[in-house]
Amino acid sequence: MIIIRKRIVFSRNDKTKLCIILLSLIVFIASLTQTAFTYDDYDGVKTHSSISLLIMGGIVVVGGGLLEWFIWLANPLYLFGLFYFYTNNRKCIYFLVSASILSLSFTTWNEILAAENGRLATIKSLELGYWLWVISILVSTIAIAIFKIRHKVDK
C-alpha cells in the first residue's frame, strides 16, 4: 500500500489574501460583541447590540424598516465581496465599495424606526460595535483594492 502525502503549498499572494480576510473577519466578529448604537425612545434611552441587529436586520423590512434593511444589506455585500476576493473574481471590489458606502451612510441618520407602528426615535450615539463593523468593511475594501492594484490577479 502506497500512501501519498500531498503538501498544500500556499503562494505569497494566497497568504496575503488569507491575512486580509481573517483580519477583517476578526474585527467583524469583535463588533458583534459590542453595542451598536443608543437611541432616545419615549420611555428612555435604549441600546441595540450588534449581534441582534445582524440577526434581526434581514427581516426588519417586514416591520416597515425599508431604509434600515438597506443598511443591513452591507453585511451580505461584505461577505460576498470577501468570497469573490478569495476566488480571484474582480466583482469583489464592487461588492466591498457598495458595503462601505452603505455602512458609512448610517452616520448621516438622525432617527431610527423604533416600532412597527412607524414611531421614530432619535439616535443618541453610535457605539463601538458600529465603528468596529465599519472598520472591518473599510479595512477589507482598502486592503483588497491595494492588493488588486499591486498584483493584478483578476480573471
BELQUI-V605375 format. One record per pair of residues at least 12 apart in sequence whose C-alpha atoms are under 6 Angstrom apart, sorted by sequence separation. I is the first residue (numbers start at 1). J is the second residue. D is the distance in Angstrom with one decimal. If there is no record, write none. Layout:
I;J;D  I;J;D
This chain:
36;48;5.7  110;122;5.9  111;123;5.2  35;48;5.9  36;49;5.3  110;123;5.5  35;49;4.2  36;50;4.9  81;95;4.9  35;50;5.6  57;72;5.7  81;96;5.3  32;50;4.8  77;95;5.2  78;96;5.4  32;51;4.7  78;99;5.6  77;99;5.5  74;99;4.2  74;102;5.8  71;102;5.5  100;137;6.0  100;138;5.9  96;141;5.4  63;116;5.0  90;154;5.3  89;154;5.9  88;154;5.7  50;129;5.9  41;121;5.1  40;121;5.7  40;122;5.3  39;122;5.5  39;123;4.2  39;124;4.6  38;124;5.4  38;125;5.4  37;125;5.6  37;126;4.4  37;127;4.9  36;127;5.0  35;127;5.9  36;129;4.4  35;129;5.0  36;130;4.5  34;129;4.5  31;129;4.4  31;132;5.0  31;133;5.4  28;133;5.4  28;136;5.3  27;136;5.4  24;136;4.8  24;140;5.8
